[in-house]
Amino acid sequence: MAFPYKTIFCPIDFDENSAYALDRAIELARHFDSNLILLHVLPLVVLPGDIPPVAAMYEDQEKDARAKLADIAKQKLVGLKHELHVYVGDVIECILNAQKKHRSDLIVMATHGRRGLARMFLGSAAEAVVRKATCPVLTIREDHP
């Protein structure tokens, strides 16, 4: 781990919570003059016994995600060293693999604050990343007034 952070990694899913976490990641990247890596994962959901979908099925979604990332870069990342990536697969596995690949010093990611049945059925990507990441993880939850 390097301090000050040289590479900050921020997985986003384009919702309000991840936008809020991205804003915090941008603040940190500007403060430390860090490289900011944005990642969006298109979840690949395959149930046991199912045939995995053909990659071509994800082309439109991947194009859309790349366009959204490019818009974010134009609006918020001007003057900041950054990289934009889109992966297809298991969200947690993709985040962890990308963090290792890019040798990030810090992960900044949103947590949705789900509780009860919603958490049981939807799981917590943030919790899994916190437990398994090889670098510090800063979880951000937007305060709702």
Backbone as CSV, one residue per row, in Angstrom:
resi,resn,N_x,N_y,N_z,CA_x,CA_y,CA_z,C_x,C_y,C_z
1,MET,0.842,-1.179,0.000,0.000,0.000,0.000,0.885,1.238,0.000
2,ALA,0.565,2.140,-0.864,1.317,3.393,-0.945,0.498,4.525,-0.343
3,PHE,1.164,5.342,0.420,0.504,6.527,0.939,1.447,7.688,0.724
4,PRO,1.077,8.757,0.110,-0.279,9.011,-0.340,-0.661,8.074,-1.479
5,TYR,-1.940,7.854,-1.621,-2.455,6.915,-2.602,-2.106,7.369,-4.020
6,LYS,-1.467,6.472,-4.775,-1.085,6.793,-6.150,-2.144,6.337,-7.143
7,THR,-2.841,5.255,-6.803,-3.880,4.720,-7.678,-5.126,4.440,-6.848
8,ILE,-6.194,5.128,-7.171,-7.472,4.961,-6.474,-8.439,4.296,-7.443
9,PHE,-9.092,3.287,-6.950,-9.975,2.457,-7.763,-11.409,2.677,-7.298
10,CYS,-12.315,2.949,-8.233,-13.696,3.256,-7.862,-14.668,2.487,-8.754
11,PRO,-15.236,1.377,-8.253,-16.281,0.682,-9.011,-17.589,1.462,-8.910
12,ILE,-18.273,1.623,-10.048,-19.528,2.366,-10.037,-20.600,1.607,-10.806
13,ASP,-21.840,1.804,-10.375,-22.958,1.161,-11.077,-23.973,2.186,-11.593
14,PHE,-23.589,3.447,-11.599,-24.366,4.559,-12.162,-25.597,4.935,-11.356
15,ASP,-25.732,4.464,-10.123,-26.852,4.921,-9.300,-26.389,6.092,-8.436
16,GLU,-27.305,6.666,-7.655,-26.975,7.837,-6.839,-25.885,7.553,-5.820
17,ASN,-25.949,6.373,-5.199,-24.944,6.038,-4.190,-23.546,5.965,-4.794
18,SER,-23.432,5.328,-5.966,-22.103,5.222,-6.565,-21.631,6.579,-7.087
19,ALA,-22.552,7.442,-7.502,-22.173,8.797,-7.926,-21.606,9.576,-6.739
20,TYR,-22.213,9.404,-5.584,-21.733,10.063,-4.375,-20.344,9.533,-3.998
21,ALA,-20.162,8.209,-4.076,-18.853,7.618,-3.781,-17.810,8.102,-4.791
22,LEU,-18.208,8.198,-6.055,-17.292,8.696,-7.084,-16.830,10.114,-6.759
23,ASP,-17.745,10.951,-6.313,-17.365,12.320,-5.948,-16.315,12.326,-4.838
24,ARG,-16.445,11.427,-3.864,-15.449,11.331,-2.795,-14.118,10.813,-3.346
25,ALA,-14.181,9.851,-4.266,-12.961,9.321,-4.877,-12.245,10.412,-5.677
26,ILE,-13.013,11.252,-6.366,-12.437,12.349,-7.137,-11.741,13.338,-6.198
27,GLU,-12.374,13.650,-5.081,-11.758,14.552,-4.099,-10.406,14.003,-3.638
28,LEU,-10.383,12.709,-3.315,-9.136,12.084,-2.860,-8.083,12.078,-3.967
29,ALA,-8.492,11.744,-5.183,-7.555,11.688,-6.301,-6.961,13.073,-6.580
30,ARG,-7.784,14.095,-6.506,-7.273,15.454,-6.722,-6.319,15.850,-5.590
31,HIS,-6.676,15.515,-4.367,-5.849,15.864,-3.214,-4.468,15.202,-3.285
32,PHE,-4.444,13.906,-3.638,-3.190,13.157,-3.665,-2.537,13.134,-5.044
33,ASP,-3.152,13.795,-6.043,-2.668,13.749,-7.428,-2.539,12.293,-7.881
34,SER,-3.594,11.528,-7.625,-3.605,10.096,-7.923,-4.225,9.805,-9.272
35,ASN,-3.919,8.628,-9.774,-4.610,8.095,-10.939,-5.929,7.503,-10.434
36,LEU,-7.032,7.829,-11.087,-8.340,7.317,-10.690,-8.813,6.320,-11.739
37,ILE,-9.100,5.131,-11.300,-9.579,4.086,-12.197,-11.052,3.837,-11.900
38,LEU,-11.895,4.046,-12.920,-13.323,3.772,-12.786,-13.630,2.439,-13.444
39,LEU,-14.440,1.644,-12.783,-14.833,0.342,-13.305,-16.336,0.184,-13.199
40,HIS,-16.938,-0.250,-14.294,-18.340,-0.653,-14.262,-18.377,-2.125,-14.652
41,VAL,-19.102,-2.917,-13.873,-19.221,-4.349,-14.151,-20.637,-4.643,-14.619
42,LEU,-20.719,-5.290,-15.785,-22.002,-5.807,-16.261,-22.151,-7.194,-15.671
43,PRO,-23.110,-7.364,-14.753,-23.213,-8.651,-14.073,-23.617,-9.770,-15.022
44,LEU,-22.871,-10.834,-14.964,-23.168,-12.034,-15.737,-23.834,-13.001,-14.775
45,VAL,-25.119,-13.201,-14.974,-25.876,-14.057,-14.070,-26.125,-15.389,-14.755
46,VAL,-25.512,-16.436,-14.216,-25.689,-17.783,-14.761,-26.081,-18.689,-13.602
47,LEU,-27.250,-19.264,-13.722,-27.715,-20.184,-12.694,-27.166,-21.579,-12.971
48,PRO,-27.007,-22.402,-11.933,-26.506,-23.754,-12.157,-27.354,-24.477,-13.208
49,GLY,-26.666,-25.081,-14.172,-27.360,-25.806,-15.230,-27.676,-24.955,-16.441
50,ASP,-27.558,-23.616,-16.314,-27.806,-22.725,-17.445,-26.600,-22.693,-18.370
51,ILE,-26.862,-22.369,-19.602,-25.790,-22.167,-20.565,-25.399,-20.694,-20.487
52,PRO,-24.109,-20.396,-20.339,-23.699,-18.988,-20.271,-24.097,-18.252,-21.535
53,PRO,-24.564,-17.006,-21.392,-24.971,-16.240,-22.572,-23.774,-15.911,-23.467
54,VAL,-24.060,-15.754,-24.726,-23.033,-15.395,-25.695,-22.584,-13.962,-25.435
55,ALA,-21.297,-13.710,-25.569,-20.746,-12.382,-25.292,-21.413,-11.296,-26.136
56,ALA,-21.853,-11.646,-27.336,-22.493,-10.655,-28.217,-23.740,-10.054,-27.579
57,MET,-24.364,-10.792,-26.673,-25.571,-10.299,-26.005,-25.257,-9.076,-25.141
58,TYR,-24.009,-8.926,-24.748,-23.628,-7.832,-23.863,-23.040,-6.639,-24.604
59,GLU,-22.897,-6.738,-25.926,-22.249,-5.659,-26.675,-22.951,-4.314,-26.508
60,ASP,-24.277,-4.294,-26.625,-25.006,-3.031,-26.490,-24.880,-2.469,-25.079
61,GLN,-24.981,-3.331,-24.072,-24.845,-2.879,-22.694,-23.436,-2.352,-22.436
62,GLU,-22.450,-3.010,-23.026,-21.070,-2.565,-22.849,-20.852,-1.207,-23.523
63,LYS,-21.390,-1.020,-24.724,-21.296,0.274,-25.411,-21.941,1.373,-24.577
64,ASP,-23.118,1.078,-24.040,-23.837,2.043,-23.212,-23.016,2.411,-21.972
65,ALA,-22.437,1.411,-21.318,-21.631,1.652,-20.116,-20.397,2.484,-20.457
66,ARG,-19.745,2.176,-21.564,-18.572,2.950,-21.976,-18.953,4.415,-22.265
67,ALA,-20.115,4.608,-22.875,-20.581,5.972,-23.154,-20.856,6.722,-21.852
68,LYS,-21.472,6.051,-20.883,-21.737,6.694,-19.589,-20.431,7.057,-18.887
69,LEU,-19.454,6.154,-18.927,-18.159,6.438,-18.309,-17.479,7.619,-19.002
70,ALA,-17.573,7.664,-20.320,-16.975,8.772,-21.075,-17.641,10.095,-20.699
71,ASP,-18.963,10.089,-20.512,-19.678,11.294,-20.081,-19.212,11.745,-18.698
72,ILE,-19.072,10.786,-17.804,-18.578,11.106,-16.454,-17.188,11.725,-16.548
73,ALA,-16.338,11.136,-17.375,-14.971,11.651,-17.524,-14.983,13.092,-18.038
74,LYS,-15.847,13.359,-19.017,-15.935,14.714,-19.576,-16.433,15.718,-18.551
75,GLN,-17.385,15.294,-17.727,-18.005,16.205,-16.771,-17.193,16.387,-15.493
76,LYS,-16.554,15.301,-15.014,-15.982,15.347,-13.674,-14.481,15.106,-13.584
77,LEU,-13.878,14.529,-14.609,-12.494,14.085,-14.465,-11.489,14.923,-15.252
78,VAL,-11.911,16.084,-15.710,-11.028,16.955,-16.479,-9.812,17.322,-15.626
79,GLY,-8.634,17.145,-16.199,-7.400,17.477,-15.489,-6.939,16.425,-14.506
80,LEU,-7.637,15.315,-14.445,-7.308,14.239,-13.509,-6.840,13.028,-14.300
81,LYS,-5.741,12.420,-13.877,-5.291,11.187,-14.520,-6.336,10.116,-14.227
82,HIS,-6.803,9.438,-15.287,-7.847,8.449,-15.054,-7.851,7.376,-16.139
83,GLU,-8.489,6.263,-15.799,-8.726,5.164,-16.728,-10.182,4.742,-16.562
84,LEU,-10.773,4.265,-17.652,-12.161,3.810,-17.635,-12.203,2.370,-18.120
85,HIS,-12.891,1.505,-17.365,-12.949,0.088,-17.725,-14.364,-0.449,-17.558
86,VAL,-14.726,-1.377,-18.434,-15.986,-2.113,-18.325,-15.638,-3.595,-18.367
87,TYR,-16.112,-4.332,-17.375,-15.911,-5.778,-17.321,-17.282,-6.445,-17.354
88,VAL,-17.288,-7.701,-17.776,-18.493,-8.518,-17.747,-18.184,-9.733,-16.888
89,GLY,-19.043,-10.011,-15.910,-18.829,-11.174,-15.060,-19.431,-10.984,-13.689
90,ASP,-18.952,-11.774,-12.767,-19.374,-11.667,-11.378,-18.837,-10.351,-10.808
91,VAL,-19.717,-9.549,-10.239,-19.346,-8.201,-9.797,-18.189,-8.231,-8.805
92,ILE,-18.297,-9.031,-7.777,-17.265,-9.061,-6.736,-15.941,-9.557,-7.299
93,GLU,-15.991,-10.631,-8.050,-14.779,-11.193,-8.636,-14.112,-10.199,-9.585
94,CYS,-14.902,-9.515,-10.402,-14.350,-8.521,-11.334,-13.697,-7.369,-10.593
95,ILE,-14.342,-6.883,-9.542,-13.770,-5.777,-8.762,-12.434,-6.199,-8.152
96,LEU,-12.405,-7.360,-7.533,-11.176,-7.825,-6.886,-10.062,-8.095,-7.894
97,ASN,-10.408,-8.713,-9.024,-9.395,-8.983,-10.049,-8.849,-7.689,-10.644
98,ALA,-9.732,-6.721,-10.897,-9.290,-5.450,-11.464,-8.417,-4.687,-10.466
99,GLN,-8.776,-4.737,-9.205,-7.969,-4.053,-8.184,-6.560,-4.631,-8.151
100,LYS,-6.447,-5.931,-8.223,-5.116,-6.554,-8.229,-4.368,-6.232,-9.520
101,LYS,-5.060,-6.314,-10.648,-4.436,-6.066,-11.951,-3.851,-4.659,-12.030
102,HIS,-4.587,-3.679,-11.527,-4.164,-2.286,-11.612,-3.359,-1.844,-10.392
103,ARG,-3.172,-2.759,-9.449,-2.374,-2.497,-8.244,-2.813,-1.224,-7.527
104,SER,-4.109,-1.148,-7.308,-4.677,0.028,-6.647,-4.254,0.085,-5.191
105,ASP,-4.058,1.297,-4.709,-3.690,1.521,-3.314,-4.915,1.668,-2.424
106,LEU,-6.053,2.022,-3.026,-7.283,2.277,-2.274,-8.479,2.013,-3.172
107,ILE,-9.488,1.379,-2.613,-10.778,1.231,-3.299,-11.767,2.149,-2.599
108,VAL,-12.482,2.947,-3.381,-13.559,3.775,-2.852,-14.831,3.292,-3.534
109,MET,-15.773,2.789,-2.733,-16.995,2.261,-3.339,-18.217,2.526,-2.484
110,ALA,-19.338,2.548,-3.155,-20.609,2.791,-2.487,-21.079,1.544,-1.771
111,THR,-21.789,1.784,-0.705,-22.543,0.710,-0.065,-23.989,1.184,-0.033
112,HIS,-24.884,0.283,-0.308,-26.287,0.671,-0.416,-27.024,0.618,0.910
113,GLY,-26.387,0.071,1.923,-26.989,0.061,3.244,-28.230,-0.802,3.353
114,ARG,-28.283,-1.854,2.546,-29.452,-2.742,2.632,-29.429,-3.511,3.946
115,ARG,-30.612,-3.816,4.414,-30.729,-4.575,5.654,-31.762,-5.677,5.460
116,GLY,-31.767,-6.607,6.381,-32.803,-7.633,6.417,-32.854,-8.499,5.171
117,LEU,-34.070,-8.735,4.670,-34.269,-9.634,3.535,-33.603,-9.122,2.268
118,ALA,-33.610,-7.821,2.057,-32.983,-7.276,0.849,-31.500,-7.626,0.825
119,ARG,-30.841,-7.516,1.968,-29.410,-7.835,2.042,-29.190,-9.326,1.865
120,MET,-30.086,-10.126,2.468,-29.941,-11.568,2.374,-30.059,-12.025,0.915
121,PHE,-31.010,-11.460,0.172,-31.225,-11.893,-1.200,-30.280,-11.209,-2.192
122,LEU,-29.944,-9.957,-1.956,-29.108,-9.223,-2.896,-27.630,-9.276,-2.538
123,GLY,-27.332,-9.637,-1.292,-25.944,-9.701,-0.871,-25.340,-8.324,-0.718
124,SER,-24.088,-8.296,-0.396,-23.398,-7.029,-0.246,-22.053,-7.119,-0.938
125,ALA,-21.978,-6.503,-2.106,-20.713,-6.474,-2.838,-19.662,-5.733,-2.017
126,ALA,-20.053,-4.627,-1.406,-19.103,-3.850,-0.620,-18.526,-4.684,0.521
127,GLU,-19.380,-5.422,1.213,-18.897,-6.249,2.322,-17.913,-7.303,1.837
128,ALA,-18.217,-7.950,0.722,-17.325,-8.965,0.182,-15.994,-8.360,-0.241
129,VAL,-16.033,-7.182,-0.849,-14.796,-6.520,-1.266,-13.974,-6.132,-0.050
130,VAL,-14.617,-5.604,0.981,-13.896,-5.241,2.209,-13.183,-6.466,2.779
131,ARG,-13.853,-7.603,2.776,-13.268,-8.815,3.357,-12.124,-9.377,2.511
132,LYS,-12.181,-9.221,1.184,-11.246,-9.937,0.318,-10.211,-9.067,-0.391
133,ALA,-10.366,-7.774,-0.377,-9.446,-6.896,-1.110,-8.049,-6.937,-0.497
134,THR,-7.063,-6.679,-1.328,-5.674,-6.665,-0.856,-5.178,-5.250,-0.587
135,CYS,-6.099,-4.289,-0.549,-5.750,-2.911,-0.218,-6.877,-2.346,0.653
136,PRO,-6.673,-1.184,1.241,-7.753,-0.584,2.039,-8.979,-0.277,1.170
137,VAL,-10.149,-0.365,1.806,-11.413,-0.088,1.127,-12.163,0.965,1.935
138,LEU,-12.511,2.045,1.255,-13.312,3.095,1.868,-14.723,2.948,1.330
139,THR,-15.662,2.602,2.204,-17.050,2.462,1.769,-17.789,3.755,2.079
140,ILE,-18.611,4.161,1.118,-19.331,5.427,1.213,-20.819,5.143,1.066
141,ARG,-21.600,5.647,1.990,-23.050,5.580,1.863,-23.585,6.984,1.891
142,GLU,-24.363,7.316,0.871,-24.923,8.658,0.778,-25.880,8.878,1.946
143,ASP,-25.735,10.034,2.594,-26.673,10.394,3.657,-27.930,10.934,3.022
144,HIS,-29.052,10.325,3.368,-30.326,10.806,2.858,-30.993,11.646,3.950
145,PRO,-31.294,12.905,3.625,-31.895,13.787,4.654,-33.232,13.309,5.139
